Amino acid sequence: QGDALLIQTGEQTILIDSGDVDARDKLQHELQAAGVTVIDKLIITHPHADHLGGAEMLFQRYKVREVYDNGQLTTTALYRRYLKDIKQKQIAYKALKAGDMLDFGGGVSFQVLSPTAELLQASKDLNGNSIVGRLAYGEFSMLFTGDSEAETEKGILQRYGSQLKSTVLKSPHHGSKTSSSTRYLKAVAPEAVLISLGAGNDYGHPHKVTLKRYEKQGCKVYRTDQSGTITVETDGKTYQIKGAK
């Protein structure tokens, strides 16, 4: 019941979130299977355990070159350890805001759409302040959403509108009914949605109403609770998704 998304371009290895504490061994196994030895960029969308939990293992066992998050502080022991590790290992760190652009190498860009500085000042909601970013590579695009919810989606819609259109959507907040609002889905207009979630989780994710919204939009839905790891491969023109529907 968490997020960990590995991006491998021709030049860089990027990890967006790192799963929960109890999934660290599983995360390491997946990274080994993908041949990862160095992580060029680690992006933590927000400091909840199911997104931040694997960071300590990453710092211990891999060379992590750069770390990014939204700069929002929290008081958990897990988060304090994360900051301590960054400082001790002298890892380059930056807080991301809407409007920032990262170069993932190999012609792949990542545009940060949220949070704005105003949102971070106005709200202490960790989910709502998640980093949301759009990856673009040729004609392919994917929207990464953390645990952002409807109120955040509303602000993103106002700022970016038709620019949100993406080939693939990483379902916000594990398929929760508090996210994936109808207007937002219409603007993103994804062909496929990937839901990262735990089988039989306590939250009832993915919520039926959300799955119905995806169905109405005509999206193919892929779920980690049904398929395990889901892989998307693209050459910037065509793409394929491996994982049972």
N, C-alpha and C positions, 0 to 999 in steps of 0.2 A: 504494500500500500504506500507507494511513493513514486518519485520520478527520478530517472537517470537516463539521459539521452546523449549518446556518443555520436559525434560528427567527425568523420575523417575525410579531409580534402586531399588534393595532391600534395599539399605542403604542410598541413597542420592537423593536430588532433585536439578536438575541443570536447569538453564534457559540460553539459548543462544539467545541473543538479547531480546528486550523488546517492540517491536512495536513502533508506532508513538505516539506523545503527545495526539492526539485526540482519541486514542484507549485505553487509560488507564483504563477506566471503563470496557471495554470489556475484557481486559487482566485480571483484577481483578476477573471478573465473571468466566473466564475460570480457573483461579487458584483455586478459591473456589470450582468449580465443580470437580476439580481434588484432592481436599482435602489438598491443599498445605497450610502450616502454616509457614514453615521455608524454605529458599532458601540457600542451602549449597554452591552453586557456581553460580555466575552470570558472564557470559562471554559476553562481548560486542565486536562484530567482528570488528566494526569501528564506529567512532563517528558521523554518520549521524543521523538526527532526527528520521527517520523511523526504526532505530535499537536501538537507545538510549532513545527514547522519554518516555518510561514507567519506566525508572530507578528511577526517583524521587518518584513516587508512591510506588515502591517496597521498597525503603529505609524508607518511612513513615509508611507503613502498614505491613511489614514483617520483620522478623529477617533475614538479609542477612549476611552470615558468611564470604564469600570470594568473591572478585571481580577480574576479569581478563580482560585485553584488550591488544592491541598491543603496548601501550605506546606512540602512535602518538598523539601529542598535536594539538588542534584546538582552535579557539578563540570564538566560539559561547557561548552565555549566558547559553544555555542548558548544554554544556560540562563543563563550569566553575562550574555550580551548582552541577553537578555530582561529580566532584573532591572534592568540598567543603563538600558534604554529606559523602563521603568516609572518609574524614579526621575527620569531626565532630563526626561521629559514630564509629570511630576507627576500621574500617573494614579492614581486611587483604587484601592487594592488591599486584598483580604481573603482570608485562608485559610479555606476551607470545611471543616466537619466534619459528621458525621451529626447530624441534628436541626435544622440550619439551613434556613431557608426563604427563597427569593428570589421577588420579585414581578416577573414578566415583562410586566406591564401587560395591559390588555384582558381581565382576568379569568383570566389564565394564571398558575399558580403552579408553582414548582419546589422540591420537597422533597429535601434531601440525605440519602441513606441510608447512605453510606459515603464516606470512612473515619472510624472513630472515633479519638479521641485515643489510645486504648490500642493500636489497630492500628498507628498511625504510630510509636508508641514501640517496639512489639514487632518490627516488620518493616521492613526497608529495601527490600523488593521494590516496585519502581516500578509494575509492572502491578497487583499485588495491592492497592496503596494508591490506585488510581484513584478519582476522584470518580464516584460512582454517584448518579443523581438521577431522580426521577419527576416528569414534567410532567403537570399536570392542567388541563383546560379543559372545563368542563361535564361531559358524559358520556364525553369522550375522554381517554385518558391514554397516555403513552409513557415507557418506561423507557430512560434513557441510561446506558451501562455502562462507557465507556472500555475498558480492557484488563483489567478485573477477571476473576479466575479462581475456580475451584471453592471454594477455602478462604475467599475473601471472600464468595462467594455463600452459604456455610454460615452465616457470621455475620449476613448481611443477613436470611436466612430466620429465624434464631432471634429477631431483633429485631422483624421486621415481618410475617412470616407471610402471612396472607391480604391484608394491606394492599398487597402487591406487585402484585396483579392489574392488568394494563395492556393496553390495546387493541393497542399496537404495542411491539415490543422492538427496540432497536438491538443487534444481535448482539455480545456481548462478545468482545473480542480477535480481531476479523476472522473469526469462525467457527471459532476454534481448539477442538480436542478438550479442552483444559484448562479450558474454560469451558462455560456452558450445561448445567450438571448437570441430571439428570432431575427431581429434587425441586424445584429452582429453577424450571425451565420449567413444572412443574405449578402452582406457586404464582402465577407471572406469568400463565400461561394466555393468551399473546398470540394474536390472530387473524392477525397478520402479523409477520414478522421481516425487518429490513433489515440486510444484510451489507455493510460497507464494506471493500473489499479491492482489491488490484492484480491485473490479469490475469496469469496465469503467474508468480505470486510465488514466491519461493524457499522459503517455509514450507509450501507445499501447502495453504494456506487457500483455501476453507473445507474443513475435514476431513470426510471422508465420514461418520464416526460422528456428527458434530454435525448434519449435514444429515438423517441418519436420525432423530435425536432430534426435530428440528423437524417432520419428516414424521409421526412417531408422534403428536406433539402436535396435528397437524392445522393447522399454520401455513402460510400462504402465504409464500413466501420470495422476496425481491427482492435482487438482487446488483448492486453497482456495476460489477463486472468484466464483467457481461453487459449492463447497461442504462445505464451511465454514471450521470449524476445522477438520483437518485430523489426525487420530490416527494410529500409528504403534505399534503393540504389538508383542513381540518376546520372546521365551524361550531360545534363543541362537542357536536353530536349525531351527524351522519353524517360519514363521511370517505371520501376517495378517495386512492389511491396511483397515481402515474403512473410507469411504468417496467415494462418487460416482465417477465413472471414467469420 
